Amino acid sequence: MNNSFFPGQSFCLPDPCLRDGLTDVGEPPATLPTVGTNLTDLTLRKKKVTVRELGGCMGPIWPSYYTDCSSVIFMVDSANIHQVASSCIQLLSVLSAEPLSSTSVLVLFNKTDLPCPMTLMEMKSFFRIDDIIASATQQITVLEASARSGQGLMDVLRWLDSTIKE
């Protein structure tokens, strides 16, 4: 079984996605901020993966979950420009953790459907994502999504599927 570490907003995948692999995400789920930790078992193309979601406020205990982690999905709330700097610092902390030095990382800019005073391009520039990718030891992928509308969720599932080791 593979394990993924997922700090950030609620990671609720709709039932059709879980049953049918990577075919249809169906109706987007209701989302709630993560308080504490959630575990979700997924089957992607007959491969099992356990997703452990940890809320951003749980940052101080994230390292206790790094050991058995095979991939990281780091969620950034792109509708809240006031948290971008702290999200960047948290991401740098995750990337510098020795147990995650060779782990695949997805930086996911969420809530792209909501109004924001900055464009996503400006947000990524402010986040210095290009510099982070250039200096990290991990393979980093950047995607955009809206958990509320379902936009981008198939790309997230494809990325997760591609990181699962047999």
Backbone as JSON Lines, residues from 0, in Angstrom:
{"i":0,"aa":"M","n":[0.84,-1.17,0.0],"ca":[0.0,0.0,0.0],"c":[0.89,1.23,0.0]}
{"i":1,"aa":"N","n":[0.5,2.24,-0.75],"ca":[1.22,3.49,-0.83],"c":[0.53,4.51,0.06]}
{"i":2,"aa":"N","n":[1.32,5.46,0.58],"ca":[0.77,6.5,1.43],"c":[1.1,7.85,0.85]}
{"i":3,"aa":"S","n":[0.13,8.74,0.88],"ca":[0.32,10.11,0.45],"c":[0.02,11.02,1.61]}
{"i":4,"aa":"F","n":[0.81,12.06,1.73],"ca":[0.65,13.07,2.77],"c":[0.05,14.28,2.1]}
{"i":5,"aa":"F","n":[-1.01,14.82,2.67],"ca":[-1.75,15.87,2.01],"c":[-2.14,16.96,2.99]}
{"i":6,"aa":"P","n":[-1.3,18.0,3.12],"ca":[-1.7,19.11,3.97],"c":[-2.6,20.07,3.2]}
{"i":7,"aa":"G","n":[-3.62,20.6,3.83],"ca":[-4.41,21.62,3.14],"c":[-5.9,21.44,3.28]}
{"i":8,"aa":"Q","n":[-6.62,22.04,2.35],"ca":[-8.07,22.03,2.4],"c":[-8.62,20.62,2.27]}
{"i":9,"aa":"S","n":[-9.9,20.53,2.49],"ca":[-10.56,19.23,2.49],"c":[-10.34,18.48,1.19]}
{"i":10,"aa":"F","n":[-9.92,17.24,1.3],"ca":[-9.64,16.39,0.15],"c":[-10.72,15.34,0.07]}
{"i":11,"aa":"C","n":[-11.88,15.74,-0.42],"ca":[-13.02,14.83,-0.53],"c":[-13.19,14.45,-1.99]}
{"i":12,"aa":"L","n":[-12.92,13.2,-2.32],"ca":[-13.12,12.74,-3.69],"c":[-14.49,12.1,-3.8]}
{"i":13,"aa":"P","n":[-15.22,12.41,-4.85],"ca":[-16.56,11.84,-5.0],"c":[-16.51,10.34,-5.24]}
{"i":14,"aa":"D","n":[-17.57,9.66,-4.84],"ca":[-17.64,8.21,-4.95],"c":[-17.38,7.64,-6.34]}
{"i":15,"aa":"P","n":[-17.89,8.23,-7.44],"ca":[-17.62,7.64,-8.76],"c":[-16.13,7.57,-9.05]}
{"i":16,"aa":"C","n":[-15.39,8.54,-8.58],"ca":[-13.94,8.54,-8.8],"c":[-13.32,7.35,-8.1]}
{"i":17,"aa":"L","n":[-13.78,7.05,-6.91],"ca":[-13.21,5.95,-6.14],"c":[-13.56,4.6,-6.75]}
{"i":18,"aa":"R","n":[-14.77,4.47,-7.28],"ca":[-15.2,3.19,-7.83],"c":[-14.62,2.93,-9.21]}
{"i":19,"aa":"D","n":[-14.59,3.96,-10.05],"ca":[-14.26,3.75,-11.45],"c":[-12.83,4.11,-11.83]}
{"i":20,"aa":"G","n":[-11.97,4.33,-10.86],"ca":[-10.6,4.71,-11.2],"c":[-10.55,6.14,-11.66]}
{"i":21,"aa":"L","n":[-9.97,6.36,-12.82],"ca":[-9.78,7.73,-13.3],"c":[-10.75,8.08,-14.41]}
{"i":22,"aa":"T","n":[-12.01,7.71,-14.27],"ca":[-12.93,7.93,-15.38],"c":[-13.77,9.19,-15.22]}
{"i":23,"aa":"D","n":[-14.38,9.41,-14.07],"ca":[-15.31,10.52,-13.94],"c":[-15.32,10.98,-12.5]}
{"i":24,"aa":"V","n":[-15.14,12.28,-12.28],"ca":[-15.2,12.77,-10.91],"c":[-16.62,13.05,-10.47]}
{"i":25,"aa":"G","n":[-17.58,13.08,-11.4],"ca":[-18.97,13.26,-11.03],"c":[-19.22,14.62,-10.41]}
{"i":26,"aa":"E","n":[-20.22,14.68,-9.57],"ca":[-20.6,15.93,-8.91],"c":[-19.57,16.29,-7.85]}
{"i":27,"aa":"P","n":[-19.08,17.56,-7.82],"ca":[-18.08,17.93,-6.83],"c":[-18.65,17.86,-5.42]}
{"i":28,"aa":"P","n":[-17.82,17.47,-4.46],"ca":[-18.27,17.35,-3.08],"c":[-18.33,18.7,-2.39]}
{"i":29,"aa":"A","n":[-19.09,18.74,-1.3],"ca":[-19.04,19.92,-0.43],"c":[-17.68,19.91,0.25]}
{"i":30,"aa":"T","n":[-17.13,21.09,0.51],"ca":[-15.81,21.13,1.14],"c":[-15.89,21.86,2.47]}
{"i":31,"aa":"L","n":[-15.05,21.44,3.37],"ca":[-14.92,22.05,4.68],"c":[-13.44,22.15,4.99]}
{"i":32,"aa":"P","n":[-13.02,23.16,5.75],"ca":[-11.62,23.23,6.14],"c":[-11.25,22.02,7.0]}
{"i":33,"aa":"T","n":[-10.03,21.56,6.83],"ca":[-9.57,20.42,7.61],"c":[-9.13,20.88,8.99]}
{"i":34,"aa":"V","n":[-9.72,20.28,10.0],"ca":[-9.3,20.52,11.37],"c":[-8.89,19.16,11.89]}
{"i":35,"aa":"G","n":[-7.62,18.99,12.14],"ca":[-7.13,17.68,12.56],"c":[-6.61,16.9,11.37]}
{"i":36,"aa":"T","n":[-6.96,15.62,11.33],"ca":[-6.46,14.75,10.26],"c":[-7.59,13.87,9.73]}
{"i":37,"aa":"N","n":[-7.55,13.58,8.46],"ca":[-8.5,12.69,7.82],"c":[-7.74,11.63,7.05]}
{"i":38,"aa":"L","n":[-8.25,10.41,7.03],"ca":[-7.68,9.33,6.23],"c":[-8.69,8.91,5.18]}
{"i":39,"aa":"T","n":[-8.21,8.75,3.94],"ca":[-9.05,8.29,2.85],"c":[-8.3,7.2,2.1]}
{"i":40,"aa":"D","n":[-8.92,6.05,1.93],"ca":[-8.34,4.98,1.13],"c":[-8.91,5.07,-0.27]}
{"i":41,"aa":"L","n":[-8.02,5.08,-1.26],"ca":[-8.41,5.17,-2.67],"c":[-7.91,3.94,-3.41]}
{"i":42,"aa":"T","n":[-8.61,3.61,-4.48],"ca":[-8.12,2.61,-5.42],"c":[-8.05,3.29,-6.77]}
{"i":43,"aa":"L","n":[-6.85,3.44,-7.29],"ca":[-6.62,4.05,-8.59],"c":[-6.04,3.0,-9.51]}
{"i":44,"aa":"R","n":[-6.8,2.61,-10.51],"ca":[-6.38,1.57,-11.46],"c":[-5.87,0.32,-10.73]}
{"i":45,"aa":"K","n":[-6.66,-0.12,-9.79],"ca":[-6.4,-1.33,-9.01],"c":[-5.19,-1.22,-8.09]}
{"i":46,"aa":"K","n":[-4.71,0.0,-7.87],"ca":[-3.63,0.24,-6.91],"c":[-4.23,0.96,-5.71]}
{"i":47,"aa":"K","n":[-3.88,0.48,-4.53],"ca":[-4.42,1.1,-3.32],"c":[-3.47,2.18,-2.81]}
{"i":48,"aa":"V","n":[-4.07,3.27,-2.37],"ca":[-3.32,4.37,-1.78],"c":[-4.12,4.91,-0.6]}
{"i":49,"aa":"T","n":[-3.42,5.23,0.47],"ca":[-4.05,5.87,1.61],"c":[-3.61,7.33,1.61]}
{"i":50,"aa":"V","n":[-4.59,8.21,1.6],"ca":[-4.32,9.64,1.63],"c":[-4.57,10.12,3.05]}
{"i":51,"aa":"R","n":[-3.54,10.71,3.64],"ca":[-3.67,11.29,4.97],"c":[-3.69,12.8,4.79]}
{"i":52,"aa":"E","n":[-4.81,13.39,5.12],"ca":[-4.95,14.83,5.0],"c":[-4.73,15.46,6.37]}
{"i":53,"aa":"L","n":[-3.87,16.46,6.4],"ca":[-3.58,17.17,7.63],"c":[-3.88,18.65,7.43]}
{"i":54,"aa":"G","n":[-4.62,19.23,8.34],"ca":[-4.93,20.65,8.25],"c":[-3.69,21.5,8.43]}
{"i":55,"aa":"G","n":[-3.72,22.69,7.85],"ca":[-2.58,23.61,7.93],"c":[-2.2,23.96,9.35]}
{"i":56,"aa":"C","n":[-3.19,24.02,10.24],"ca":[-2.89,24.34,11.64],"c":[-2.15,23.2,12.33]}
{"i":57,"aa":"M","n":[-2.1,22.04,11.67],"ca":[-1.4,20.88,12.23],"c":[0.07,20.86,11.82]}
{"i":58,"aa":"G","n":[0.55,21.92,11.16],"ca":[1.92,22.0,10.67],"c":[2.99,21.54,11.65]}
{"i":59,"aa":"P","n":[2.9,21.9,12.92],"ca":[3.94,21.47,13.85],"c":[4.09,19.95,13.99]}
{"i":60,"aa":"I","n":[3.02,19.19,13.71],"ca":[3.14,17.73,13.85],"c":[3.28,17.02,12.5]}
{"i":61,"aa":"W","n":[3.3,17.75,11.39],"ca":[3.45,17.12,10.08],"c":[4.63,16.17,10.02]}
{"i":62,"aa":"P","n":[5.81,16.53,10.56],"ca":[6.97,15.64,10.43],"c":[6.75,14.23,10.97]}
{"i":63,"aa":"S","n":[5.85,14.06,11.92],"ca":[5.61,12.72,12.46],"c":[4.94,11.8,11.42]}
{"i":64,"aa":"Y","n":[4.46,12.35,10.31],"ca":[3.81,11.57,9.27],"c":[4.68,11.36,8.02]}
{"i":65,"aa":"Y","n":[5.89,11.88,8.0],"ca":[6.73,11.84,6.81],"c":[7.31,10.47,6.5]}
{"i":66,"aa":"T","n":[7.56,9.65,7.49],"ca":[8.31,8.41,7.32],"c":[7.77,7.48,6.24]}
{"i":67,"aa":"D","n":[6.51,7.18,6.26],"ca":[5.94,6.23,5.31],"c":[5.28,6.91,4.11]}
{"i":68,"aa":"C","n":[5.68,8.11,3.82],"ca":[5.03,8.9,2.78],"c":[5.68,8.68,1.42]}
{"i":69,"aa":"S","n":[4.86,8.38,0.4],"ca":[5.4,8.17,-0.94],"c":[5.16,9.35,-1.87]}
{"i":70,"aa":"S","n":[4.26,10.25,-1.49],"ca":[4.03,11.47,-2.26],"c":[3.38,12.52,-1.36]}
{"i":71,"aa":"V","n":[3.51,13.78,-1.79],"ca":[2.95,14.9,-1.03],"c":[2.13,15.76,-1.97]}
{"i":72,"aa":"I","n":[0.91,16.08,-1.55],"ca":[0.1,17.07,-2.25],"c":[0.0,18.26,-1.3]}
{"i":73,"aa":"F","n":[0.61,19.37,-1.68],"ca":[0.62,20.56,-0.84],"c":[-0.38,21.56,-1.41]}
{"i":74,"aa":"M","n":[-1.43,21.82,-0.65],"ca":[-2.53,22.67,-1.1],"c":[-2.28,24.12,-0.69]}
{"i":75,"aa":"V","n":[-2.45,25.03,-1.66],"ca":[-2.34,26.46,-1.41],"c":[-3.69,27.09,-1.7]}
{"i":76,"aa":"D","n":[-4.21,27.84,-0.74],"ca":[-5.48,28.54,-0.92],"c":[-5.22,29.78,-1.76]}
{"i":77,"aa":"S","n":[-5.47,29.69,-3.06],"ca":[-5.14,30.81,-3.94],"c":[-6.12,31.97,-3.82]}
{"i":78,"aa":"A","n":[-7.2,31.81,-3.06],"ca":[-8.14,32.9,-2.84],"c":[-7.77,33.72,-1.61]}
{"i":79,"aa":"N","n":[-6.76,33.3,-0.88],"ca":[-6.37,34.0,0.34],"c":[-4.92,34.46,0.22]}
{"i":80,"aa":"I","n":[-4.73,35.64,-0.37],"ca":[-3.36,36.11,-0.61],"c":[-2.61,36.4,0.69]}
{"i":81,"aa":"H","n":[-3.33,36.56,1.79],"ca":[-2.69,36.85,3.06],"c":[-1.97,35.64,3.64]}
{"i":82,"aa":"Q","n":[-2.31,34.44,3.17],"ca":[-1.67,33.23,3.67],"c":[-0.6,32.69,2.74]}
{"i":83,"aa":"V","n":[-0.37,33.35,1.62],"ca":[0.59,32.84,0.66],"c":[1.99,32.77,1.25]}
{"i":84,"aa":"A","n":[2.43,33.8,1.95],"ca":[3.77,33.8,2.53],"c":[3.94,32.67,3.54]}
{"i":85,"aa":"S","n":[2.95,32.47,4.41],"ca":[3.07,31.39,5.4],"c":[3.0,30.02,4.72]}
{"i":86,"aa":"S","n":[2.2,29.91,3.64],"ca":[2.15,28.65,2.9],"c":[3.49,28.35,2.26]}
{"i":87,"aa":"C","n":[4.14,29.37,1.75],"ca":[5.46,29.19,1.13],"c":[6.47,28.7,2.17]}
{"i":88,"aa":"I","n":[6.44,29.28,3.35],"ca":[7.35,28.87,4.42],"c":[7.06,27.42,4.82]}
{"i":89,"aa":"Q","n":[5.79,27.06,4.91],"ca":[5.44,25.68,5.25],"c":[5.92,24.72,4.18]}
{"i":90,"aa":"L","n":[5.75,25.1,2.91],"ca":[6.21,24.24,1.83],"c":[7.72,24.06,1.89]}
{"i":91,"aa":"L","n":[8.46,25.12,2.11],"ca":[9.92,25.02,2.22],"c":[10.32,24.09,3.37]}
{"i":92,"aa":"S","n":[9.59,24.13,4.44],"ca":[9.85,23.23,5.57],"c":[9.61,21.78,5.16]}
{"i":93,"aa":"V","n":[8.52,21.52,4.44],"ca":[8.22,20.17,3.97],"c":[9.33,19.69,3.03]}
{"i":94,"aa":"L","n":[9.73,20.54,2.1],"ca":[10.74,20.16,1.11],"c":[12.11,19.93,1.73]}
{"i":95,"aa":"S","n":[12.39,20.56,2.85],"ca":[13.7,20.39,3.49],"c":[13.75,19.18,4.42]}
{"i":96,"aa":"A","n":[12.64,18.52,4.63],"ca":[12.61,17.35,5.53],"c":[13.32,16.17,4.87]}
{"i":97,"aa":"E","n":[14.3,15.61,5.54],"ca":[15.1,14.5,5.0],"c":[14.25,13.31,4.55]}
{"i":98,"aa":"P","n":[13.25,12.88,5.32],"ca":[12.46,11.71,4.87],"c":[11.71,11.94,3.56]}
{"i":99,"aa":"L","n":[11.54,13.2,3.16],"ca":[10.81,13.52,1.94],"c":[11.73,13.95,0.79]}
{"i":100,"aa":"S","n":[13.02,13.73,0.94],"ca":[13.99,14.25,-0.02],"c":[13.82,13.7,-1.44]}
{"i":101,"aa":"S","n":[13.24,12.53,-1.58],"ca":[13.04,11.97,-2.93],"c":[11.57,11.7,-3.23]}
{"i":102,"aa":"T","n":[10.7,12.31,-2.47],"ca":[9.26,12.12,-2.62],"c":[8.7,13.04,-3.71]}
{"i":103,"aa":"S","n":[7.81,12.54,-4.53],"ca":[7.14,13.39,-5.52],"c":[6.21,14.36,-4.8]}
{"i":104,"aa":"V","n":[6.22,15.61,-5.27],"ca":[5.43,16.66,-4.63],"c":[4.54,17.34,-5.66]}
{"i":105,"aa":"L","n":[3.28,17.51,-5.31],"ca":[2.35,18.28,-6.11],"c":[2.0,19.53,-5.32]}
{"i":106,"aa":"V","n":[2.27,20.7,-5.88],"ca":[1.81,21.95,-5.28],"c":[0.52,22.29,-6.01]}
{"i":107,"aa":"L","n":[-0.55,22.32,-5.25],"ca":[-1.88,22.48,-5.83],"c":[-2.47,23.82,-5.39]}
{"i":108,"aa":"F","n":[-2.63,24.72,-6.36],"ca":[-3.29,26.0,-6.09],"c":[-4.78,25.77,-6.21]}
{"i":109,"aa":"N","n":[-5.46,25.78,-5.06],"ca":[-6.89,25.49,-4.98],"c":[-7.69,26.78,-4.96]}
{"i":110,"aa":"K","n":[-8.98,26.65,-5.17],"ca":[-9.95,27.74,-5.15],"c":[-9.71,28.73,-6.28]}
{"i":111,"aa":"T","n":[-9.27,28.21,-7.43],"ca":[-9.01,29.07,-8.57],"c":[-10.28,29.64,-9.17]}
{"i":112,"aa":"D","n":[-11.44,29.13,-8.73],"ca":[-12.71,29.62,-9.24],"c":[-13.22,30.84,-8.46]}
{"i":113,"aa":"L","n":[-12.57,31.18,-7.37],"ca":[-13.02,32.29,-6.54],"c":[-12.32,33.59,-6.92]}
{"i":114,"aa":"P","n":[-12.97,34.72,-6.73],"ca":[-12.32,36.0,-7.04],"c":[-11.12,36.23,-6.13]}
{"i":115,"aa":"C","n":[-10.09,36.81,-6.7],"ca":[-8.87,37.08,-5.95],"c":[-8.25,38.35,-6.51]}
{"i":116,"aa":"P","n":[-7.67,39.19,-5.67],"ca":[-7.06,40.41,-6.17],"c":[-5.79,40.17,-7.0]}
{"i":117,"aa":"M","n":[-5.25,38.96,-6.96],"ca":[-4.06,38.63,-7.74],"c":[-4.41,37.54,-8.74]}
{"i":118,"aa":"T","n":[-3.81,37.61,-9.92],"ca":[-3.98,36.52,-10.88],"c":[-3.18,35.32,-10.36]}
{"i":119,"aa":"L","n":[-3.49,34.16,-10.88],"ca":[-2.76,32.97,-10.47],"c":[-1.28,33.09,-10.84]}
{"i":120,"aa":"M","n":[-0.98,33.69,-11.98],"ca":[0.4,33.91,-12.39],"c":[1.13,34.8,-11.37]}
{"i":121,"aa":"E","n":[0.46,35.85,-10.91],"ca":[1.05,36.72,-9.89],"c":[1.23,35.96,-8.57]}
{"i":122,"aa":"M","n":[0.25,35.13,-8.25],"ca":[0.32,34.34,-7.02],"c":[1.53,33.41,-7.05]}
{"i":123,"aa":"K","n":[1.73,32.73,-8.18],"ca":[2.87,31.81,-8.31],"c":[4.18,32.58,-8.25]}
{"i":124,"aa":"S","n":[4.21,33.76,-8.84],"ca":[5.41,34.59,-8.8],"c":[5.69,35.03,-7.35]}
{"i":125,"aa":"F","n":[4.66,35.48,-6.66],"ca":[4.78,35.88,-5.26],"c":[5.24,34.7,-4.4]}
{"i":126,"aa":"F","n":[4.75,33.54,-4.72],"ca":[5.11,32.29,-4.03],"c":[6.54,31.85,-4.36]}
{"i":127,"aa":"R","n":[7.07,32.38,-5.48],"ca":[8.41,32.05,-5.98],"c":[8.51,30.57,-6.34]}
{"i":128,"aa":"I","n":[7.47,30.08,-6.97],"ca":[7.38,28.66,-7.28],"c":[8.51,28.2,-8.2]}
{"i":129,"aa":"D","n":[8.91,29.03,-9.16],"ca":[10.01,28.64,-10.06],"c":[11.31,28.45,-9.3]}
{"i":130,"aa":"D","n":[11.59,29.33,-8.33],"ca":[12.8,29.19,-7.52],"c":[12.73,27.95,-6.63]}
{"i":131,"aa":"I","n":[11.56,27.67,-6.11],"ca":[11.38,26.49,-5.26],"c":[11.63,25.23,-6.08]}
{"i":132,"aa":"I","n":[11.06,25.16,-7.27],"ca":[11.25,23.99,-8.13],"c":[12.72,23.82,-8.5]}
{"i":133,"aa":"A","n":[13.37,24.93,-8.8],"ca":[14.78,24.87,-9.22],"c":[15.71,24.4,-8.11]}
{"i":134,"aa":"S","n":[15.37,24.69,-6.87],"ca":[16.28,24.35,-5.77],"c":[15.9,23.09,-5.0]}
{"i":135,"aa":"A","n":[14.75,22.53,-5.26],"ca":[14.28,21.35,-4.51],"c":[14.94,20.07,-5.01]}
{"i":136,"aa":"T","n":[15.1,19.11,-4.12],"ca":[15.61,17.79,-4.5],"c":[14.49,16.92,-5.06]}
{"i":137,"aa":"Q","n":[13.26,17.27,-4.75],"ca":[12.1,16.49,-5.17],"c":[11.65,16.89,-6.57]}
{"i":138,"aa":"Q","n":[10.95,15.97,-7.21],"ca":[10.25,16.3,-8.46],"c":[8.97,17.0,-8.05]}
{"i":139,"aa":"I","n":[8.8,18.24,-8.52],"ca":[7.63,19.04,-8.13],"c":[6.78,19.32,-9.36]}
{"i":140,"aa":"T","n":[5.49,19.1,-9.2],"ca":[4.5,19.41,-10.22],"c":[3.58,20.48,-9.64]}
{"i":141,"aa":"V","n":[3.16,21.42,-10.48],"ca":[2.25,22.48,-10.04],"c":[0.96,22.37,-10.85]}
{"i":142,"aa":"L","n":[-0.17,22.32,-10.14],"ca":[-1.47,22.27,-10.79],"c":[-2.41,23.27,-10.15]}
{"i":143,"aa":"E","n":[-3.49,23.56,-10.84],"ca":[-4.54,24.44,-10.35],"c":[-5.81,23.62,-10.24]}
{"i":144,"aa":"A","n":[-6.64,23.95,-9.25],"ca":[-7.89,23.2,-9.09],"c":[-8.91,24.01,-8.32]}
{"i":145,"aa":"S","n":[-10.12,23.51,-8.37],"ca":[-11.19,24.0,-7.53],"c":[-11.9,22.77,-6.97]}
{"i":146,"aa":"A","n":[-11.71,22.51,-5.69],"ca":[-12.38,21.36,-5.08],"c":[-13.88,21.55,-5.13]}
{"i":147,"aa":"R","n":[-14.34,22.8,-5.08],"ca":[-15.78,23.08,-5.09],"c":[-16.42,22.78,-6.43]}
{"i":148,"aa":"S","n":[-15.78,23.2,-7.53],"ca":[-16.36,23.0,-8.85],"c":[-15.92,21.69,-9.49]}
{"i":149,"aa":"G","n":[-14.84,21.1,-9.0],"ca":[-14.31,19.88,-9.58],"c":[-13.26,20.13,-10.65]}
{"i":150,"aa":"Q","n":[-13.07,21.39,-11.05],"ca":[-12.08,21.74,-12.07],"c":[-10.68,21.33,-11.59]}
{"i":151,"aa":"G","n":[-9.97,20.57,-12.43],"ca":[-8.61,20.18,-12.11],"c":[-8.46,18.9,-11.3]}
{"i":152,"aa":"L","n":[-9.57,18.36,-10.78],"ca":[-9.45,17.16,-9.94],"c":[-8.96,15.95,-10.72]}
{"i":153,"aa":"M","n":[-9.35,15.82,-11.98],"ca":[-8.86,14.69,-12.78],"c":[-7.33,14.77,-12.94]}
{"i":154,"aa":"D","n":[-6.8,15.98,-13.11],"ca":[-5.35,16.15,-13.21],"c":[-4.66,15.72,-11.92]}
{"i":155,"aa":"V","n":[-5.28,16.03,-10.79],"ca":[-4.72,15.62,-9.5],"c":[-4.71,14.1,-9.4]}
{"i":156,"aa":"L","n":[-5.8,13.46,-9.8],"ca":[-5.87,12.0,-9.76],"c":[-4.84,11.36,-10.7]}
{"i":157,"aa":"R","n":[-4.68,11.94,-11.88],"ca":[-3.66,11.41,-12.81],"c":[-2.27,11.53,-12.21]}
{"i":158,"aa":"W","n":[-2.0,12.68,-11.58],"ca":[-0.68,12.87,-10.95],"c":[-0.51,11.83,-9.84]}
{"i":159,"aa":"L","n":[-1.49,11.69,-8.98],"ca":[-1.39,10.74,-7.88],"c":[-1.2,9.33,-8.41]}
{"i":160,"aa":"D","n":[-1.95,8.96,-9.42],"ca":[-1.81,7.64,-10.04],"c":[-0.38,7.43,-10.58]}
{"i":161,"aa":"S","n":[0.19,8.47,-11.16],"ca":[1.54,8.34,-11.74],"c":[2.63,8.2,-10.68]}
{"i":162,"aa":"T","n":[2.33,8.59,-9.45],"ca":[3.35,8.52,-8.39],"c":[3.29,7.22,-7.59]}
{"i":163,"aa":"I","n":[2.23,6.44,-7.79],"ca":[2.07,5.21,-7.03],"c":[3.01,4.14,-7.57]}
{"i":164,"aa":"K","n":[3.8,3.61,-6.67],"ca":[4.72,2.52,-7.05],"c":[3.99,1.21,-6.93]}
{"i":165,"aa":"E","n":[4.27,0.31,-7.86],"ca":[3.62,-1.0,-7.87],"c":[3.96,-1.79,-6.62]}
